[in-house]
Amino acid sequence: MAILIHPVKHNQKPYIGIRISQYQYELHLKIKSIKYAFWSPDTKSWLIPYTSESWKECKNQLSTFDMTIKKDTGIDNQKPHKNDIPSLNGELQKLMMYIIQDYMSRGTVLIL
């Protein structure tokens, strides 16, 4: 079961995206139980707020699963332009680096 964690911009707001390779009932319930998590048909991902609290809750809920973190901080799979909301891209980059460092310290992450 592959779980991909990636940065997402949805309705002009930053989110942490959670994409799974195949449906599994237990995993679906765990993601759905994360506070403010919702399914986005546009991104085909579960989205959770872009906060350290949401990330901690995500890690706790999904700790028994292997996660892959997409290091690219481009929004919606596009490389950001130099003038494309620099503060948002900087904040996403900080959060993604925090997530990557946290998982690398445990040796449980594959970075794309």
C-alpha positions, 0 to 999 in steps of 0.5 A: 500500500503506497501513501504519498504525502504532497503539498497541495493548493486548493481554493487558494489555500495550502494543504497537505495532500494524502494520496493512496494507491488503492482503497483500504477500509482501515486506512480510509477510516484513519485518514477520515478521522484526522481533524478537518480532513476531506476528500478533494476530487480535483486533486484525487487526494485527502487534504488536511490543513497545512499546520504542524498540529495536523501533520502530527495527527496525520503521523499518529494516525498513519504511523503503521503505514509506509509513507512517501513524501514528495519533496517538490514544493511546487503547487498542484504538480507545477513548478512555482514561478518566481513571483508566484505567491512567494510566502506561500511557497516558502511556508510550504517548503518549511513544512515539507522540510520539517516533515522530511527531517522528521521521517528521515530521523526515523529512517522510514521515508523515501523521498522522491 
